């Protein structure tokens, strides 16, 4: 089998991106407070971005003869992003800190994918990983800027 480790990272991302979409959705639903009118619709853009990544990652996995996770059970079992019940008492700052943490986790998984795809000489998948990691680093910067914090991309 070719690209065994790359396919494993791709499937990890299927689970993680699926969970990330839910984390963003929860932020969207449970958000209230200062800047709500600006930030609430912004979460739609964030969800679209993650869902677009999920589609590209899943289709790449299929292209490599892989089988993406496709059930809620599989997603929940394999994701590395915490599942937390909705909570009306969290501030926007706390919600954004959760998002930043999850984005950092995803960026780390993409970095692992960059390394693995290089080792397996799958430069097409590596290119996807590099682009998506770059996009997430920008998202981290923007969220941290909203919280009046430096990007600290290498934390």
Buried (B, 14 or more C-beta within 10 A) or exposed (E): EEBEBBBBBBBBBBBBBBBBBBBBBBBBEBBEEEEEEEBBEBBEEBBEBBBEBBEBBBEBBEEBEBEBBEEEEBBBEBBEBEEEEEEEEBEBBEBBBBBBBBBBBBBEBBEBBBBBBBEBEBEEBBEBBBEBBEBBBEBBBBBBEBEEBEBEEEE
